[in-house]
């Protein structure tokens, strides 16, 4: 537990320093601890150290870890930060508190139907593929504003922000700036961007949520099947 607690303290200190350097209030930046591939004991250690918000990539993995933890830690909040198949929409709505990866009309429709059926209207983010990478999820930047409007008007989703994952081989700042500009044009206040290697740059560009895994939990284990 000590290592995770120390890592969390170090990450929070870096968030505070980056926010102050950018002239921002550190309280306006949410830390999402990315616990994918790490076991429930590691998550529990982070919870005991005061971390309440977590991010998972896969519905199946989150189902194994979080239901029992919620009973012990009622303040726990869980973000889905990985691609979602439409046939898992109902499971995701039951399990998660925020869906960060809305990226296509079929998924928006499935989520809207699940939220209505379960009476659980969750906040959502639209994922933008800022690098226009064919292997990566996310709506293309030139289609993002139209898709945000479609999600709001047609599917009645609670779109609260945008999310991106810049290309690994490109400087991240232009991608973060692009996401900020798109959010401004869409009238959205929340930006989920920045990971362990670049969250300070993301904060300088306006991130309101940073998704940090390795800097908290250490190197990832192989993903469970």
ABEGO torsion letter per residue (X at the ends): XAAAAAAAAAAAAAAAAAAAAAGBBAAABBBBBBABGBBAAAAAAAAAAGBABBBBABAAAAAAAAAAAAAABAABBBBBABBBBAAAAAAAAAABABBAABABAAAAAAAAAAAAAAGBBBBBBBBBBAAGBAABBEBBAAAAAAAAAAAAAAAGBBBABBBBBBBAABBAAAAAAAAAAAAAAAGBABBBBEBAAAAAAAAAAGBABBBBAAAAAEBBBBBBX
